[in-house]
Amino acid sequence: MAVTFKHSENTLTAVLSGEIDHHTAADFRTSIDREVERIQPELLILDFGGIGFMDSSGIGLIMGRYKNASEYGGKVQVVNAPPMIERMIKLAGIGRLDLLK
């Protein structure tokens, strides 16, 4: 599990790698939330390109970041999601929030 961050102007990109499951989701959340609190970006991009496996904890990770960003007027995008993860996101109904890019 790893998160690296890229920040430019009003955008924060969290580049995720490894697996998101009930063991790792809390660490991902903590790292991302700490950086978001510090920067308060207009746009948080969650880059899932390095995620090889995700269970329902990943859906919770996305929705929690979406809720947090909404509270301060920010937006969230999910990018580079592998096909299996993109399908899971759509099946969970998150696709209707227009987060997938």
Secondary structure by P-SEA (a helix, b strand, c coil): cbbbbbbcccbbbbbbccccccccaaaaaaaaaaaaaaccccbbbbbccccccccaaaaaaaaaaaaaaaaabbbbbbccccaaaaaaaaaaccccccccc
